[in-house]
Amino acid sequence: MGPETRPPLFTTASYGRPVPAGIPDLDEVIGLLAEARRPIILAGNGVRVGRATESLRALAAALDLPVVT
């Protein structure tokens, strides 16, 4: 396996479920990120598996946060 290979994907019922907008916990997290002194987003394989790349990009752009993987 090299850097260009992709890991196998294991489908489960929990992958790919969108988080409904407007839930209090999500609003709280966004508020904490906006007020943090030096926040970053640590993104893992779940972003790719959950097909959330564009959502992650939008969140990072909206809050002007760096993303590391």
C-alpha positions in Angstrom: 0.0 0.0 0.0 1.3 3.5 -0.9 0.0 7.0 -0.4 -2.2 6.8 -3.5 -4.1 3.7 -2.2 -7.3 4.0 -0.4 -8.2 2.1 2.8 -11.1 -0.4 2.6 -14.4 1.0 3.6 -16.6 -0.8 6.1 -20.2 0.1 5.8 -22.2 0.4 8.9 -25.6 1.9 9.7 -24.0 4.8 11.5 -21.9 6.2 8.6 -23.3 8.9 6.4 -26.1 10.1 8.7 -26.3 13.9 8.5 -26.5 15.8 11.7 -29.7 17.8 11.7 -29.1 21.6 11.7 -30.1 23.6 14.7 -29.5 21.1 17.5 -28.3 22.9 20.7 -25.1 20.9 21.0 -24.0 21.8 17.5 -24.7 25.5 18.1 -22.7 25.3 21.3 -19.7 23.8 19.5 -19.8 26.4 16.8 -19.9 29.1 19.5 -16.9 27.6 21.3 -14.9 27.4 18.1 -15.7 31.0 17.2 -14.6 32.2 20.6 -11.5 30.0 21.0 -8.1 31.7 20.9 -6.3 29.2 18.6 -8.8 26.6 17.3 -8.1 24.0 14.7 -10.2 21.2 13.1 -8.6 17.8 13.4 -10.4 15.8 10.6 -10.2 12.1 10.2 -11.3 9.5 7.7 -14.9 9.9 8.9 -15.1 13.1 6.9 -14.3 11.1 3.7 -16.4 8.1 4.6 -19.3 10.3 5.6 -19.0 12.3 2.4 -18.7 15.5 4.5 -15.8 17.1 2.6 -17.8 20.1 1.4 -19.4 20.6 4.9 -16.0 20.5 6.5 -14.7 23.0 3.9 -17.7 25.3 4.5 -17.3 25.2 8.3 -13.6 25.9 8.1 -14.1 28.8 5.7 -17.0 30.3 7.7 -15.0 30.3 10.9 -11.6 30.8 9.3 -10.1 27.7 10.9 -7.1 25.7 9.8 -7.8 22.0 9.1 -5.3 19.2 9.8 -5.8 15.5 8.9 
